Amino acid sequence: MRVRHPSSFDFPLQWLFSDERAKTGLLALAALLPPGSGIVLRHDRLARGARWRLLRRLMRTARARRLVVLLAGLPAEARRGGAHGVHLRHQHAARAKQARRLGLFVAMPVHSARETRRAHRAGADAVFVSPLHPTRSHPGAPVLGHAAWLRLARRWGTAAVALGGMTSKRARVLSHARGCRTGWAGIDIWEERAAKRRARQKRKAVPT
């Protein structure tokens, strides 16, 4: 999908959602992502200045690796930090017009039919529909399952991204069911890949 904004990019099919729980730092995780992937920077618990500095450092990595970065926050903050777009929570849905005026890509989270309608009214460019599968980030939370996920995602085409216990294999299964490629986002999956890479590097470093 080619977005309509002035600084257009190819919409990523793989996304990393940042999480303060991760043992691997965000910049290290970003360096592991395939070129053309996307990142949603949350880290809401950071102080404003620290979060700003993290965004600026992340944008340097993004430029070097051709990554797309969305800031979970307000459009003015995303613009100042050089992010490609904004991940608008629903309490800030009215800010979507401001984001478009600033030339920002607009994504929103969707967990229900009500939120789907709100994202559509706001004119969101993409939605992250979750949770499709059980996830460690929200243990015990009810999941959508394939049928409900497909109902919520149907009007968004390739701009509906699956989140919640996702892997590339599960994304391929979902793409087959939809008849079009489906983007997927993850939190723990990228941390697991980073841990496996560290383990391989440690084994290689052991003298034989």
PyMOL commands that set and color helices and strands:
alter all, ss='L'
color gray80, all
select helices_A, chain A and resi 26-32+48-65+75-81+90-101+113-122+145-159+168-178+188-205
alter helices_A, ss='H'
color red, helices_A
select strands_A, chain A and resi 14-17+38-41+68-71+85-87+105-110+126-129+160-163+183-186
alter strands_A, ss='S'
color yellow, strands_A
deselect
rebuild
show_as cartoon
